[in-house]
């Protein structure tokens, strides 16, 4: 990391701002001391006495500083007293000017920024554990930082809004989160924040401005090409630009939801399977109705609206678009107007439509459209866009069929990528499967694990993560998935978890592997199940005593103490962007 720039130095900033008052104060003090040494004192032996420089300096010091000690070498003459009076008023003027300058400096924004910058840089330099550089602390950034904190991974935050930086102190993070109020598009700011720090393991760009996210992606590519970057992009052109210079993960919330909607229209079971796997662990999946085919209405033809229309076009679903500025294209039916007005909805055919997308950039307008449309058609399938998390209570009260929150869409995908990178290729494989296959797997998994969203975790079979299992495999012992997924307390009972994906170093992989699939050294397993079951898996593959019991039924010496030690000594992995 580069040294802090001179213009960010607090010392030089203070000296530059207080240069004039300090010079004035020094000059006045020097004049007062010099004048007191020259002023004649009482006549002694026929000659006037004079104060030495030391005595004059001593007297002016305690007088000008308002201490008023009172010790003097002798009684002053009238000339000396006159000069002392002049010196007192000069010192008052000098101190008033200096203190006023100091107070103005303390209220100066640049000084506060310099102090914050130096404290931030020192905090980043002291980091020795791996951390992610998070640019943007909005709703999505907060979700990501909270998720990283739960995973035990540090984060460094850059946010341009000072109020959002202040919110960091209100959230109870296990570890301090260094934060800086600055423009993340500035490469110098990124370097100060640790972009080139050896402990930085990735960059996450989550601002609401595509241009800023693009600048961050470019800076990361040029200044730290080794680092993976995860970036938000709400425009196709921005996403294409990022992809052109190798940005690994680009998330467009509107495009991602449009893909989900298109999948729901032609493959509802596949959509349910993906929703079950990517939800918030521990939450209950809502058994909502699938989006119906038929005539749909899209209110608002912005970025979100265009993605919705594109998704429906891909499934040959007829669409009527309501917009204040219609752009007839010869393909869709357009209605000029405001979707919040019942008359415009009637002209669009809301009374006979099967679904409506309330997709404007205003939460108030979207709620108004949804309420009005539902009053006109009680059976209408409503997709409601929620732009701000603060309005959650209002959207929950309406009970739409689907509520789209861009920050949650981005946050959930980012968390999935960070926590379990193997989940990304698995989901891509699922999207490519047909509806029958997805329905079969959904029924099998939910019968075993229920409709509660499972924990998702990956385990690499290597010496550091799975020493017990790795050593047995290297000796040539055959271990299948069915043999491994057994309870450490009762090997006859199967653990409440399933292997979703088996990935090998030779680019070979198996989707939903069979129970008799053999495990090889170096394999990575994507697991879904309860937290307790996944913890048991971690214990089994790491502890020789537990593994021996699972495979052979032999209960080797080593009780709960060995298990505790195995859990404690098992190396912790930090999430890495793939």
Secondary structure, 3 states (H helix, E strand, C coil): CCCCCHHHCHHHHHHHHCHHHHHHHHHHHHHHHHHHHHCCCCEECCEECCCCHHHHHHHHHHHHCCCCCCCCCCCCCHHHHHHHHHHHHHHHHHHHHHHHHHHHHHCCHHHHHHHHHHHHHHHHHHCCCCEEEEECCCHHHHHHHHHHHHCCCEEEEEECCHHHHHHHHHCCCCCCCCEEECCCCCHHHHHHCCCCCCCEEEEEECCCCHHHHHHHHHHHHHHCCCCCEEEECCCHHHHHHHHHCCCCEEECHHHHHHHHHHHHHHCHHHHHHHHHHHCCCCCECCCCCCCCCCCEEEECCCHHHHHHHHHHHHCCCCEEEEECCCCCCCCCEEEECCCCCHHHHHHCCCCCCCEEEECCCCHHHHHHHHHHHHHHCCCCEEEEEECCHHHHHHHHHHCCCEEEEHHHHHHHHHHHHHHCCHHHHHHHHHHCCCHHHHHHHHHHHHHHHCCECCEEEEEECCCCCCHHHHHHHHCCCCCEHHHHCECCCCCCCECCEEEEEEECCCCCEEECCCCCCECCCCCEEEEEECHHHHHHHHHHHHCHHHHHHHHHCCCCCCCHHHHHHHHHHCCCCCCCCC
